């Protein structure tokens, strides 16, 4: 499955680099990729925010010791 996804991404990259414009917004696979990408970006943002908050708390705890 991962190999197929990598092949798909590579194929899209080749098409985009060639200047080919493709409208497949109704394709379920494309919709899934877009949704998954959006969810991964949101999760990354949440994790980065949590990491920053944790570092701040640890720094405050260390200073208080």
C-alpha positions in Angstrom: 0.0 0.0 0.0 2.8 2.4 0.9 4.7 1.5 -2.3 1.6 2.2 -4.3 1.1 5.6 -2.6 4.8 6.5 -3.3 4.3 5.6 -6.9 1.2 7.7 -7.1 2.9 10.7 -5.5 5.9 10.3 -7.9 3.5 10.1 -10.9 1.7 13.3 -9.8 5.0 15.0 -9.2 6.1 14.1 -12.8 2.8 15.5 -14.2 3.1 18.7 -12.2 6.7 19.3 -13.2 5.6 18.8 -16.9 3.1 21.6 -16.5 0.1 19.3 -16.9 -3.0 20.5 -15.1 -5.3 17.8 -13.9 -8.6 18.3 -12.2 -9.6 15.2 -10.3 -11.1 16.8 -7.2 -14.0 14.2 -7.3 -11.6 11.3 -7.3 -12.0 9.4 -3.9 -8.3 8.7 -3.7 -7.3 12.3 -4.2 -9.9 13.4 -1.6 -8.5 10.9 0.8 -4.9 12.1 0.2 -6.0 15.7 0.7 -8.0 14.9 3.9 -5.1 12.8 5.3 -2.6 15.5 4.5 -4.8 18.1 6.3 -5.1 15.9 9.3 -1.4 15.3 9.5 -0.7 19.0 9.3 -3.2 19.6 12.1 -1.6 16.9 14.2 1.8 18.3 13.6 0.7 21.7 14.7 -0.9 20.3 17.9 2.3 18.3 18.7 4.5 21.3 18.2 2.3 23.4 20.5 2.3 20.7 23.1 6.1 20.4 22.9 6.5 24.1 23.3 4.1 24.1 26.3 5.9 21.2 27.9 9.3 22.8 27.4 8.0 26.0 29.0 6.7 24.1 32.0 9.9 22.2 32.4 11.9 25.4 32.2 9.7 27.0 34.9 10.0 23.9 37.1 13.8 23.9 36.7 14.0 27.6 37.6 11.8 27.1 40.7 14.0 24.3 42.0 
